[in-house]
Amino acid sequence: QKEVEQNSGPLSVPEGAIASLNCTYSDRVSQSFFWYRQYSGKSPELIMSIYSNGDKEDGRFTAQLNKASQYVSLLIRDSQPSDSATYLCAVKISLSYGGSQGNLIFGKGTKLSVKP
Amino acid sequence: ETGVTQTPRHLVMGMTNKKSLKCEQHLGHNAMYWYKQSAKKPLELMFVYSLEERVENNSVPSRFSPECPNSSHLFLHLHTLQPEDSALYLCASSQEIALAGARSADTQYFGPGTRLTVL
């Protein structure tokens, strides 16, 4: 059973602080990892994708990937109240020749609350 | 706007009704997906149409029936649903590449969802 685990939260941080969201996955050969943000009552929107070990930065967001530890994280710098949402970690399951492919497995999401 | 639209946005139906959800993508993608999102649960993949091939999640009840007439349109036909089927139903699309027997799907983009309530 391929799984993606996240702390459900809520994670509460003050405005201006760094929010750190973590995700672990069980499929050792997964190659693609995604962070989606979902506001209450809305659909998920892509924040970051990461494919290689290390850090990837985009504005206030940094995704970190450690394949050896099967761990991916999202850091949000200078957190704003508008960042308050549920953050979904998604992992693309390993490809198999001739078989099912490329589907995303989602975690349950971490609810982030940024207090003014 | 992600380029993926869904109608209706809200639907209330009785257990004996038949209804359909519609999804349309304007991104030129070749793969489309139906997901179910219930409270306190992860997004659950229901169906995938990819490179004109349908891939199913065998745990989806037969009261849900997908239809994909072309690469831009996707339907989910609903009949004799149960109250526990009440959820947010999300459509997504992506561009999938077939290489040497394997497939690689790029980022999935989601529509706004249909909030379904079954009475």
gemmi code that builds the backbone of each chain (N, CA, C; Angstrom):
import gemmi

chains = {
    "A": [
        ("GLN", (0.847, -1.189, 0.000), (0.000, 0.000, 0.000), (0.889, 1.248, 0.000)),
        ("LYS", (0.761, 2.025, -1.069), (1.567, 3.226, -1.150), (0.854, 4.326, -0.387)),
        ("GLU", (1.589, 5.002, 0.538), (0.962, 5.991, 1.394), (1.757, 7.270, 1.433)),
        ("VAL", (1.044, 8.342, 1.733), (1.635, 9.651, 1.960), (1.106, 10.150, 3.292)),
        ("GLU", (2.013, 10.478, 4.189), (1.622, 10.857, 5.535), (1.936, 12.321, 5.811)),
        ("GLN", (0.973, 13.002, 6.391), (1.153, 14.382, 6.828), (0.507, 14.555, 8.192)),
        ("ASN", (1.059, 15.434, 9.008), (0.376, 15.824, 10.243), (-0.833, 16.670, 9.882)),
        ("SER", (-1.971, 16.341, 10.468), (-3.195, 17.040, 10.084), (-3.267, 18.459, 10.642)),
        ("GLY", (-2.466, 18.721, 11.689), (-2.499, 20.043, 12.290), (-3.708, 20.181, 13.203)),
        ("PRO", (-4.152, 21.424, 13.466), (-3.685, 22.614, 12.771), (-2.310, 23.074, 13.253)),
        ("LEU", (-1.557, 23.610, 12.306), (-0.281, 24.239, 12.587), (-0.530, 25.736, 12.649)),
        ("SER", (-0.223, 26.305, 13.783), (-0.482, 27.731, 13.988), (0.828, 28.477, 14.110)),
        ("VAL", (1.016, 29.506, 13.285), (2.229, 30.316, 13.347), (1.836, 31.790, 13.340)),
        ("PRO", (2.649, 32.650, 13.942), (2.344, 34.089, 13.895), (2.729, 34.671, 12.546)),
        ("GLU", (2.088, 35.743, 12.196), (2.393, 36.435, 10.944), (3.870, 36.818, 10.912)),
        ("GLY", (4.492, 36.574, 9.765), (5.903, 36.893, 9.605), (6.848, 35.755, 9.937)),
        ("ALA", (6.349, 34.712, 10.570), (7.190, 33.566, 10.940), (7.349, 32.614, 9.752)),
        ("ILE", (8.213, 31.613, 9.937), (8.382, 30.560, 8.941), (7.469, 29.388, 9.305)),
        ("ALA", (6.665, 28.960, 8.350), (5.826, 27.774, 8.539), (6.515, 26.592, 7.873)),
        ("SER", (6.596, 25.487, 8.579), (7.266, 24.295, 8.063), (6.273, 23.141, 8.003)),
        ("LEU", (6.057, 22.642, 6.807), (5.087, 21.563, 6.583), (5.844, 20.332, 6.105)),
        ("ASN", (5.515, 19.194, 6.688), (6.286, 17.987, 6.417), (5.439, 16.863, 5.840)),
        ("CYS", (6.096, 15.994, 5.096), (5.399, 14.900, 4.425), (6.358, 13.732, 4.271)),
        ("THR", (5.907, 12.532, 4.576), (6.692, 11.331, 4.309), (5.898, 10.417, 3.389)),
        ("TYR", (6.631, 9.604, 2.634), (5.964, 8.737, 1.665), (6.599, 7.354, 1.706)),
        ("SER", (5.837, 6.379, 1.284), (6.298, 4.998, 1.440), (6.879, 4.391, 0.172)),
        ("ASP", (6.555, 4.962, -0.991), (7.030, 4.385, -2.257), (8.462, 4.846, -2.515)),
        ("ARG", (9.410, 3.964, -2.326), (10.818, 4.318, -2.346), (11.290, 4.852, -3.700)),
        ("VAL", (10.632, 4.465, -4.779), (11.128, 4.877, -6.093), (10.307, 6.017, -6.696)),
        ("SER", (9.485, 6.666, -5.910), (8.737, 7.818, -6.415), (9.706, 8.890, -6.883)),
        ("GLN", (9.325, 9.590, -7.950), (10.234, 10.550, -8.568), (9.713, 11.978, -8.571)),
        ("SER", (8.409, 12.140, -8.378), (7.828, 13.477, -8.513), (6.975, 13.791, -7.301)),
        ("PHE", (7.121, 15.016, -6.831), (6.476, 15.406, -5.583), (5.864, 16.796, -5.752)),
        ("PHE", (4.695, 16.967, -5.185), (3.951, 18.196, -5.407), (3.371, 18.696, -4.088)),
        ("TRP", (3.314, 20.001, -3.966), (2.586, 20.630, -2.865), (1.427, 21.434, -3.459)),
        ("TYR", (0.230, 21.168, -2.956), (-0.956, 21.904, -3.357), (-1.490, 22.653, -2.143)),
        ("ARG", (-2.066, 23.812, -2.405), (-2.743, 24.595, -1.369), (-4.238, 24.541, -1.642)),
        ("GLN", (-5.017, 24.315, -0.589), (-6.467, 24.254, -0.755), (-7.129, 25.125, 0.290)),
        ("TYR", (-7.762, 26.198, -0.167), (-8.561, 27.029, 0.723), (-9.888, 26.332, 0.974)),
        ("SER", (-10.483, 26.635, 2.112), (-11.733, 26.004, 2.503), (-12.806, 26.199, 1.425)),
        ("GLY", (-13.391, 25.103, 0.990), (-14.444, 25.163, -0.013), (-13.960, 25.322, -1.439)),
        ("LYS", (-12.648, 25.348, -1.625), (-12.078, 25.530, -2.970), (-11.326, 24.272, -3.392)),
        ("SER", (-10.888, 24.252, -4.646), (-10.138, 23.103, -5.151), (-8.645, 23.312, -4.926)),
        ("PRO", (-7.862, 22.246, -4.951), (-6.412, 22.373, -4.750), (-5.754, 23.156, -5.894)),
        ("GLU", (-4.765, 23.970, -5.540), (-3.980, 24.676, -6.549), (-2.509, 24.379, -6.311)),
        ("LEU", (-1.774, 24.177, -7.376), (-0.373, 23.796, -7.273), (0.467, 24.953, -6.737)),
        ("ILE", (1.280, 24.647, -5.739), (2.221, 25.613, -5.184), (3.626, 25.347, -5.715)),
        ("MET", (4.063, 24.111, -5.571), (5.437, 23.754, -5.939), (5.467, 22.314, -6.441)),
        ("SER", (6.404, 22.037, -7.321), (6.739, 20.673, -7.681), (8.243, 20.517, -7.514)),
        ("ILE", (8.663, 19.321, -7.146), (10.094, 19.076, -6.966), (10.403, 17.663, -7.388)),
        ("TYR", (11.543, 17.484, -8.053), (11.873, 16.183, -8.625), (13.247, 15.680, -8.184)),
        ("SER", (14.130, 16.598, -7.720), (15.499, 16.231, -7.359), (15.752, 16.514, -5.889)),
        ("ASN", (16.673, 15.770, -5.310), (17.071, 16.015, -3.928), (17.561, 17.446, -3.751)),
        ("GLY", (17.257, 18.013, -2.593), (17.724, 19.356, -2.308), (16.574, 20.325, -2.156)),
        ("ASP", (16.887, 21.591, -2.338), (15.911, 22.654, -2.155), (15.506, 23.259, -3.486)),
        ("LYS", (14.258, 23.689, -3.548), (13.773, 24.440, -4.699), (12.983, 25.626, -4.172)),
        ("GLU", (13.373, 26.808, -4.584), (12.775, 28.024, -4.048), (11.933, 28.731, -5.108)),
        ("ASP", (10.790, 29.256, -4.666), (9.928, 30.044, -5.545), (9.260, 31.102, -4.679)),
        ("GLY", (9.804, 32.304, -4.718), (9.262, 33.377, -3.892), (9.415, 33.057, -2.411)),
        ("ARG", (8.324, 33.106, -1.677), (8.384, 32.814, -0.240), (8.349, 31.323, 0.066)),
        ("PHE", (8.203, 30.502, -0.960), (8.074, 29.060, -0.775), (9.378, 28.336, -1.113)),
        ("THR", (9.740, 27.364, -0.270), (10.873, 26.482, -0.544), (10.437, 25.050, -0.316)),
        ("ALA", (10.595, 24.229, -1.343), (10.346, 22.805, -1.197), (11.690, 22.104, -0.978)),
        ("GLN", (11.696, 21.129, -0.080), (12.901, 20.369, 0.219), (12.599, 18.889, 0.042)),
        ("LEU", (13.492, 18.197, -0.649), (13.293, 16.777, -0.917), (14.504, 15.978, -0.453)),
        ("ASN", (14.252, 14.906, 0.263), (15.287, 13.974, 0.689), (14.782, 12.570, 0.366)),
        ("LYS", (15.204, 12.053, -0.776), (14.692, 10.753, -1.219), (15.190, 9.612, -0.339)),
        ("ALA", (16.388, 9.746, 0.197), (16.913, 8.683, 1.051), (16.045, 8.512, 2.298)),
        ("SER", (15.568, 9.621, 2.810), (14.710, 9.584, 4.002), (13.233, 9.532, 3.638)),
        ("GLN", (12.913, 9.587, 2.344), (11.529, 9.554, 1.861), (10.725, 10.657, 2.520)),
        ("TYR", (11.248, 11.854, 2.376), (10.739, 13.001, 3.112), (10.730, 14.214, 2.197)),
        ("VAL", (9.612, 14.939, 2.196), (9.525, 16.188, 1.440), (8.856, 17.223, 2.332)),
        ("SER", (9.358, 18.453, 2.277), (8.802, 19.492, 3.121), (8.551, 20.759, 2.321)),
        ("LEU", (7.750, 21.629, 2.910), (7.461, 22.939, 2.323), (7.670, 23.981, 3.408)),
        ("LEU", (8.520, 24.955, 3.115), (8.723, 26.068, 4.025), (8.074, 27.311, 3.435)),
        ("ILE", (7.360, 28.030, 4.273), (6.757, 29.294, 3.859), (7.364, 30.394, 4.712)),
        ("ARG", (8.135, 31.250, 4.085), (8.770, 32.359, 4.801), (7.825, 33.540, 4.887)),
        ("ASP", (8.027, 34.374, 5.922), (7.212, 35.578, 6.088), (5.722, 35.238, 5.916)),
        ("SER", (5.264, 34.290, 6.713), (3.883, 33.810, 6.586), (2.879, 34.948, 6.716)),
        ("GLN", (1.851, 34.876, 5.902), (0.790, 35.874, 5.888), (-0.544, 35.202, 6.236)),
        ("PRO", (-1.479, 35.975, 6.792), (-2.802, 35.383, 7.066), (-3.434, 34.749, 5.830)),
        ("SER", (-3.123, 35.287, 4.651), (-3.675, 34.722, 3.408), (-3.082, 33.354, 3.078)),
        ("ASP", (-2.020, 32.951, 3.792), (-1.464, 31.610, 3.603), (-2.262, 30.562, 4.377)),
        ("SER", (-3.172, 31.002, 5.206), (-3.982, 30.062, 6.000), (-4.817, 29.198, 5.056)),
        ("ALA", (-4.563, 27.913, 5.075), (-5.203, 26.974, 4.156), (-4.762, 25.572, 4.549)),
        ("THR", (-5.258, 24.587, 3.837), (-4.775, 23.225, 4.001), (-3.773, 22.932, 2.886)),
        ("TYR", (-2.628, 22.394, 3.250), (-1.565, 22.114, 2.293), (-1.492, 20.601, 2.074)),
        ("LEU", (-1.644, 20.214, 0.817), (-1.671, 18.808, 0.445), (-0.347, 18.409, -0.194)),
        ("CYS", (0.207, 17.340, 0.310), (1.402, 16.750, -0.286), (0.941, 15.652, -1.239)),
        ("ALA", (1.508, 15.609, -2.427), (1.137, 14.569, -3.402), (2.396, 13.961, -3.985)),
        ("VAL", (2.371, 12.657, -4.140), (3.516, 11.915, -4.645), (3.074, 11.113, -5.859)),
        ("LYS", (3.832, 11.218, -6.923), (3.510, 10.419, -8.101), (4.087, 9.036, -7.904)),
        ("ILE", (3.216, 8.018, -7.957), (3.698, 6.662, -7.692), (4.581, 6.201, -8.838)),
        ("SER", (5.409, 5.210, -8.537), (6.449, 4.810, -9.482), (5.854, 4.288, -10.775)),
        ("LEU", (6.578, 4.545, -11.840), (6.153, 4.085, -13.155), (6.392, 2.584, -13.277)),
        ("SER", (5.563, 1.932, -14.011), (5.812, 0.514, -14.287), (5.579, 0.289, -15.757)),
        ("TYR", (6.476, -0.382, -16.380), (6.352, -0.588, -17.808), (5.124, -1.433, -18.093)),
        ("GLY", (4.259, -0.879, -18.900), (3.064, -1.605, -19.314), (1.959, -1.624, -18.290)),
        ("GLY", (2.161, -1.034, -17.123), (1.125, -1.105, -16.106), (0.543, 0.259, -15.781)),
        ("SER", (-0.150, 0.343, -14.667), (-0.703, 1.632, -14.243), (0.433, 2.604, -13.964)),
        ("GLN", (0.178, 3.841, -14.125), (1.276, 4.780, -14.154), (0.873, 6.162, -13.659)),
        ("GLY", (1.870, 6.860, -13.181), (1.784, 8.306, -13.075), (0.710, 8.869, -12.186)),
        ("ASN", (-0.004, 8.020, -11.423), (-1.078, 8.599, -10.634), (-0.547, 9.190, -9.348)),
        ("LEU", (-1.218, 10.219, -8.872), (-0.827, 10.895, -7.650), (-1.500, 10.248, -6.440)),
        ("ILE", (-0.726, 10.119, -5.375), (-1.276, 9.733, -4.080), (-1.181, 10.971, -3.198)),
        ("PHE", (-2.289, 11.346, -2.585), (-2.339, 12.543, -1.764), (-2.310, 12.186, -0.282)),
        ("GLY", (-1.674, 13.052, 0.500), (-1.820, 12.986, 1.941), (-3.135, 13.633, 2.355)),
        ("LYS", (-3.454, 13.528, 3.637), (-4.706, 14.101, 4.126), (-4.641, 15.623, 4.236)),
        ("GLY", (-3.425, 16.156, 4.202), (-3.269, 17.598, 4.277), (-2.974, 18.099, 5.673)),
        ("THR", (-2.244, 19.206, 5.738), (-1.963, 19.895, 6.998), (-2.643, 21.242, 6.956)),
        ("LYS", (-3.449, 21.507, 7.975), (-4.135, 22.797, 8.050), (-3.213, 23.818, 8.703)),
        ("LEU", (-2.943, 24.884, 7.993), (-2.082, 25.957, 8.492), (-2.928, 27.168, 8.845)),
        ("SER", (-2.657, 27.732, 10.007), (-3.329, 28.962, 10.438), (-2.265, 29.996, 10.763)),
        ("VAL", (-2.291, 31.129, 10.090), (-1.348, 32.214, 10.322), (-2.087, 33.323, 11.053)),
        ("LYS", (-1.644, 33.585, 12.281), (-2.332, 34.557, 13.129), (-1.755, 35.954, 12.935)),
        ("PRO", (-2.625, 36.943, 12.727), (-2.122, 38.334, 12.553), (-1.471, 38.841, 13.839)),
    ],
    "B": [
        ("GLU", (-8.085, 31.019, -12.424), (-8.673, 29.954, -13.241), (-7.582, 29.034, -13.778)),
        ("THR", (-7.812, 27.730, -13.656), (-6.786, 26.774, -14.057), (-6.977, 26.283, -15.471)),
        ("GLY", (-8.074, 26.622, -16.123), (-8.357, 26.083, -17.440), (-9.181, 24.814, -17.387)),
        ("VAL", (-9.623, 24.444, -16.207), (-10.490, 23.272, -16.039), (-11.801, 23.751, -15.410)),
        ("THR", (-12.906, 23.513, -16.083), (-14.202, 23.956, -15.573), (-15.073, 22.753, -15.230)),
        ("GLN", (-15.924, 22.953, -14.247), (-16.832, 21.885, -13.832), (-18.231, 22.448, -13.638)),
        ("THR", (-19.224, 21.680, -14.023), (-20.622, 22.032, -13.777), (-21.396, 20.787, -13.379)),
        ("PRO", (-22.400, 20.934, -12.519), (-22.692, 22.152, -11.767), (-21.707, 22.331, -10.618)),
        ("ARG", (-21.722, 23.463, -9.986), (-20.842, 23.686, -8.845), (-21.440, 23.082, -7.570)),
        ("HIS", (-22.744, 23.031, -7.507), (-23.438, 22.438, -6.367), (-24.566, 21.569, -6.894)),
        ("LEU", (-24.776, 20.434, -6.232), (-25.833, 19.514, -6.651), (-26.405, 18.820, -5.433)),
        ("VAL", (-27.729, 18.875, -5.326), (-28.425, 18.133, -4.282), (-29.330, 17.136, -4.979)),
        ("MET", (-29.223, 15.883, -4.605), (-30.028, 14.863, -5.269), (-30.519, 13.815, -4.286)),
        ("GLY", (-31.636, 13.210, -4.620), (-32.159, 12.111, -3.828), (-31.505, 10.811, -4.247)),
        ("MET", (-31.694, 9.790, -3.450), (-31.019, 8.512, -3.708), (-31.533, 7.834, -4.965)),
        ("THR", (-32.725, 8.202, -5.432), (-33.262, 7.545, -6.623), (-33.003, 8.338, -7.896)),
        ("ASN", (-32.387, 9.508, -7.769), (-32.158, 10.351, -8.947), (-31.007, 9.836, -9.799)),
        ("LYS", (-31.009, 10.313, -11.053), (-29.851, 10.137, -11.927), (-29.383, 11.518, -12.342)),
        ("LYS", (-28.102, 11.773, -12.181), (-27.533, 13.065, -12.569), (-26.157, 12.822, -13.167)),
        ("SER", (-25.628, 13.864, -13.797), (-24.287, 13.783, -14.366), (-23.481, 15.025, -14.012)),
        ("LEU", (-22.218, 14.807, -13.717), (-21.277, 15.896, -13.526), (-20.464, 16.047, -14.807)),
        ("LYS", (-20.147, 17.309, -15.129), (-19.419, 17.581, -16.367), (-18.118, 18.302, -16.063)),
        ("CYS", (-17.102, 17.946, -16.810), (-15.796, 18.601, -16.690), (-15.287, 18.896, -18.094)),
        ("GLU", (-14.681, 20.058, -18.250), (-14.093, 20.431, -19.531), (-12.744, 21.085, -19.278)),
        ("GLN", (-11.743, 20.668, -20.048), (-10.430, 21.290, -19.889), (-10.035, 21.986, -21.197)),
        ("HIS", (-9.429, 23.162, -21.025), (-9.051, 24.007, -22.155), (-7.539, 24.128, -22.251)),
        ("LEU", (-6.831, 23.111, -21.779), (-5.369, 23.162, -21.671), (-4.674, 22.306, -22.715)),
        ("GLY", (-5.451, 21.603, -23.533), (-4.841, 20.725, -24.518), (-4.234, 19.471, -23.923)),
        ("HIS", (-4.634, 19.118, -22.720), (-4.108, 17.931, -22.054), (-4.714, 16.649, -22.628)),
        ("ASN", (-4.055, 15.528, -22.345), (-4.546, 14.255, -22.873), (-4.925, 13.269, -21.779)),
        ("ALA", (-4.961, 13.733, -20.552), (-5.381, 12.861, -19.445), (-6.327, 13.631, -18.537)),
        ("MET", (-7.375, 12.976, -18.101), (-8.351, 13.600, -17.208), (-8.698, 12.638, -16.078)),
        ("TYR", (-9.046, 13.217, -14.933), (-9.197, 12.441, -13.708), (-10.462, 12.872, -12.961)),
        ("TRP", (-11.068, 11.931, -12.270), (-12.091, 12.234, -11.272), (-11.558, 11.858, -9.905)),
        ("TYR", (-11.681, 12.804, -8.959), (-11.328, 12.574, -7.570), (-12.552, 12.817, -6.690)),
        ("LYS", (-12.568, 12.127, -5.557), (-13.567, 12.373, -4.518), (-12.850, 12.885, -3.285)),
        ("GLN", (-13.366, 13.965, -2.698), (-12.779, 14.492, -1.478), (-13.846, 14.559, -0.397)),
        ("SER", (-13.702, 13.701, 0.589), (-14.604, 13.689, 1.737), (-13.897, 14.316, 2.922)),
        ("ALA", (-14.682, 14.760, 3.877), (-14.110, 15.375, 5.072), (-13.190, 14.378, 5.777)),
        ("LYS", (-12.055, 14.858, 6.230), (-11.109, 14.094, 7.043), (-10.430, 12.953, 6.271)),
        ("LYS", (-10.593, 12.929, 4.951), (-9.955, 11.867, 4.164), (-9.083, 12.465, 3.075)),
        ("PRO", (-8.078, 11.734, 2.616), (-7.278, 12.246, 1.501), (-8.087, 12.248, 0.213)),
        ("LEU", (-7.639, 13.039, -0.734), (-8.207, 12.973, -2.070), (-8.129, 11.542, -2.576)),
        ("GLU", (-9.244, 11.052, -3.099), (-9.315, 9.664, -3.549), (-9.512, 9.637, -5.063)),
        ("LEU", (-8.557, 9.046, -5.759), (-8.675, 8.932, -7.205), (-9.760, 7.917, -7.550)),
        ("MET", (-10.693, 8.346, -8.408), (-11.783, 7.449, -8.818), (-11.516, 6.855, -10.198)),
        ("PHE", (-11.279, 7.707, -11.168), (-11.093, 7.249, -12.541), (-10.042, 8.104, -13.238)),
        ("VAL", (-9.365, 7.467, -14.183), (-8.400, 8.155, -15.022), (-8.687, 7.796, -16.469)),
        ("TYR", (-8.713, 8.788, -17.335), (-8.687, 8.558, -18.768), (-7.369, 9.130, -19.253)),
        ("SER", (-6.545, 8.272, -19.797), (-5.194, 8.684, -20.157), (-4.834, 8.102, -21.502)),
        ("LEU", (-4.471, 8.972, -22.440), (-4.120, 8.521, -23.783), (-5.202, 7.584, -24.330)),
        ("GLU", (-6.450, 7.985, -24.119), (-7.644, 7.286, -24.602), (-7.835, 5.926, -23.954)),
        ("GLU", (-7.177, 5.700, -22.814), (-7.371, 4.446, -22.106), (-7.927, 4.741, -20.724)),
        ("ARG", (-8.914, 3.969, -20.318), (-9.535, 4.193, -19.009), (-8.873, 3.308, -17.971)),
        ("VAL", (-8.511, 3.925, -16.844), (-7.937, 3.199, -15.721), (-8.859, 3.396, -14.542)),
        ("GLU", (-9.272, 2.341, -13.916), (-10.245, 2.433, -12.837), (-9.634, 2.130, -11.492)),
        ("ASN", (-10.242, 2.674, -10.491), (-9.993, 2.287, -9.126), (-11.059, 1.254, -8.782)),
        ("ASN", (-10.633, 0.040, -8.547), (-11.593, -1.039, -8.381), (-12.476, -0.908, -7.151)),
        ("SER", (-12.152, 0.019, -6.271), (-12.979, 0.176, -5.078), (-14.146, 1.133, -5.312)),
        ("VAL", (-14.247, 1.732, -6.512), (-15.334, 2.671, -6.781), (-16.610, 1.896, -7.103)),
        ("PRO", (-17.708, 2.193, -6.412), (-18.964, 1.461, -6.672), (-19.490, 1.708, -8.072)),
        ("SER", (-20.246, 0.752, -8.563), (-20.749, 0.839, -9.937), (-21.810, 1.923, -10.106)),
        ("ARG", (-22.292, 2.510, -9.034), (-23.248, 3.609, -9.155), (-22.577, 4.889, -9.684)),
        ("PHE", (-21.261, 4.856, -9.797), (-20.509, 5.936, -10.445), (-20.018, 5.408, -11.794)),
        ("SER", (-20.356, 6.134, -12.867), (-19.991, 5.665, -14.199), (-19.370, 6.814, -14.985)),
        ("PRO", (-18.082, 6.711, -15.360), (-17.451, 7.797, -16.102), (-17.666, 7.663, -17.596)),
        ("GLU", (-17.526, 8.796, -18.271), (-17.590, 8.813, -19.728), (-16.642, 9.892, -20.226)),
        ("CYS", (-15.848, 9.544, -21.213), (-14.897, 10.508, -21.767), (-15.019, 10.494, -23.283)),
        ("PRO", (-15.906, 11.320, -23.851), (-16.134, 11.289, -25.296), (-14.952, 11.803, -26.115)),
        ("ASN", (-14.141, 12.660, -25.537), (-12.934, 13.152, -26.213), (-11.970, 13.654, -25.160)),
        ("SER", (-10.815, 14.100, -25.561), (-9.765, 14.443, -24.590), (-10.066, 15.705, -23.794)),
        ("SER", (-11.080, 16.465, -24.193), (-11.382, 17.717, -23.499), (-12.565, 17.624, -22.552)),
        ("HIS", (-13.335, 16.574, -22.660), (-14.560, 16.462, -21.877), (-14.593, 15.174, -21.071)),
        ("LEU", (-15.107, 15.291, -19.866), (-15.225, 14.144, -18.978), (-16.524, 14.269, -18.197)),
        ("PHE", (-17.235, 13.158, -18.102), (-18.490, 13.138, -17.361), (-18.405, 12.096, -16.244)),
        ("LEU", (-19.189, 12.324, -15.212), (-19.382, 11.311, -14.171), (-20.880, 11.147, -13.982)),
        ("HIS", (-21.398, 10.004, -14.410), (-22.823, 9.712, -14.308), (-23.110, 9.077, -12.958)),
        ("LEU", (-24.139, 9.596, -12.321), (-24.479, 9.178, -10.958), (-25.874, 8.562, -10.932)),
        ("HIS", (-26.021, 7.437, -10.281), (-27.366, 6.857, -10.136), (-27.457, 6.041, -8.859)),
        ("THR", (-28.610, 6.134, -8.213), (-28.905, 5.457, -6.946), (-27.786, 5.636, -5.940)),
        ("LEU", (-27.399, 6.886, -5.730), (-26.319, 7.173, -4.790), (-26.794, 7.031, -3.349)),
        ("GLN", (-25.832, 6.963, -2.446), (-26.086, 6.849, -1.023), (-25.666, 8.136, -0.307)),
        ("PRO", (-26.210, 8.404, 0.858), (-25.810, 9.628, 1.573), (-24.302, 9.725, 1.806)),
        ("GLU", (-23.629, 8.587, 1.980), (-22.175, 8.635, 2.205), (-21.395, 9.035, 0.955)),
        ("ASP", (-22.093, 9.145, -0.178), (-21.442, 9.634, -1.395), (-21.367, 11.151, -1.436)),
        ("SER", (-21.989, 11.813, -0.482), (-21.907, 13.274, -0.402), (-20.447, 13.671, -0.195)),
        ("ALA", (-19.950, 14.542, -1.073), (-18.537, 14.920, -1.037), (-18.303, 16.006, -2.076)),
        ("LEU", (-17.058, 16.449, -2.141), (-16.618, 17.348, -3.205), (-15.994, 16.483, -4.300)),
        ("TYR", (-16.509, 16.597, -5.507), (-15.981, 15.824, -6.628), (-15.164, 16.748, -7.511)),
        ("LEU", (-13.905, 16.372, -7.665), (-12.954, 17.208, -8.376), (-12.514, 16.547, -9.662)),
        ("CYS", (-12.439, 17.352, -10.691), (-11.892, 16.917, -11.971), (-10.500, 17.524, -12.107)),
        ("ALA", (-9.602, 16.809, -12.735), (-8.263, 17.333, -12.989), (-7.813, 16.882, -14.373)),
        ("SER", (-6.837, 17.593, -14.916), (-6.256, 17.174, -16.188), (-4.745, 17.326, -16.136)),
        ("SER", (-4.063, 16.603, -17.013), (-2.613, 16.698, -17.109), (-2.186, 16.274, -18.510)),
        ("GLN", (-0.933, 16.532, -18.811), (-0.372, 16.086, -20.083), (0.463, 14.851, -19.805)),
        ("GLU", (0.120, 13.760, -20.440), (0.810, 12.504, -20.204), (1.602, 12.109, -21.445)),
        ("ILE", (2.777, 11.579, -21.164), (3.675, 11.186, -22.240), (3.918, 9.689, -22.138)),
        ("ALA", (3.832, 9.007, -23.275), (4.135, 7.581, -23.309), (5.534, 7.411, -23.894)),
        ("LEU", (6.423, 6.803, -23.132), (7.801, 6.603, -23.578), (8.198, 5.158, -23.340)),
        ("ALA", (8.476, 4.438, -24.406), (9.007, 3.092, -24.314), (8.229, 2.212, -23.350)),
        ("GLY", (6.905, 2.253, -23.429), (6.096, 1.375, -22.595), (5.769, 1.943, -21.231)),
        ("ALA", (6.439, 3.006, -20.838), (6.112, 3.627, -19.560), (5.419, 4.954, -19.828)),
        ("ARG", (4.819, 5.486, -18.808), (4.091, 6.747, -18.970), (4.508, 7.720, -17.882)),
        ("SER", (4.526, 8.954, -18.227), (4.882, 9.980, -17.264), (3.861, 11.097, -17.339)),
        ("ALA", (3.200, 11.372, -16.254), (2.184, 12.426, -16.223), (2.776, 13.671, -15.579)),
        ("ASP", (2.520, 14.790, -16.175), (2.964, 16.066, -15.645), (1.976, 16.522, -14.575)),
        ("THR", (2.161, 17.746, -14.120), (1.348, 18.323, -13.064), (-0.131, 18.235, -13.399)),
        ("GLN", (-0.923, 17.928, -12.395), (-2.370, 17.902, -12.555), (-2.959, 19.242, -12.143)),
        ("TYR", (-3.885, 19.726, -12.938), (-4.578, 20.982, -12.654), (-6.037, 20.664, -12.376)),
        ("PHE", (-6.532, 21.223, -11.281), (-7.865, 20.885, -10.809), (-8.912, 21.907, -11.226)),
        ("GLY", (-10.120, 21.411, -11.456), (-11.270, 22.273, -11.613), (-11.790, 22.719, -10.263)),
        ("PRO", (-12.828, 23.569, -10.242), (-13.337, 24.111, -8.970), (-14.134, 23.112, -8.153)),
        ("GLY", (-14.534, 22.007, -8.752), (-15.239, 20.974, -8.005), (-16.746, 21.120, -8.042)),
        ("THR", (-17.419, 20.007, -7.791), (-18.874, 19.984, -7.611), (-19.146, 19.486, -6.201)),
        ("ARG", (-19.839, 20.318, -5.424), (-20.227, 19.905, -4.065), (-21.528, 19.128, -4.173)),
        ("LEU", (-21.460, 17.834, -3.910), (-22.619, 16.943, -4.049), (-23.191, 16.584, -2.687)),
        ("THR", (-24.475, 16.748, -2.560), (-25.188, 16.323, -1.355), (-26.263, 15.325, -1.751)),
        ("VAL", (-26.218, 14.154, -1.140), (-27.207, 13.103, -1.416), (-28.119, 12.980, -0.197)),
        ("LEU", (-29.399, 13.194, -0.431), (-30.356, 13.179, 0.680), (-30.961, 11.784, 0.864)),
    ],
}
model = gemmi.Model(1)
for chain_id, residues in chains.items():
    chain = gemmi.Chain(chain_id)
    for i, (resn, *xyz) in enumerate(residues, 1):
        res = gemmi.Residue()
        res.name, res.seqid = resn, gemmi.SeqId(i, " ")
        for name, pos in zip(("N", "CA", "C"), xyz):
            atom = gemmi.Atom()
            atom.name, atom.element = name, gemmi.Element(name[0])
            atom.pos, atom.b_iso = gemmi.Position(*pos), 0.0
            res.add_atom(atom)
        chain.add_residue(res)
    model.add_chain(chain)
structure = gemmi.Structure()
structure.add_model(model)
structure.setup_entities()
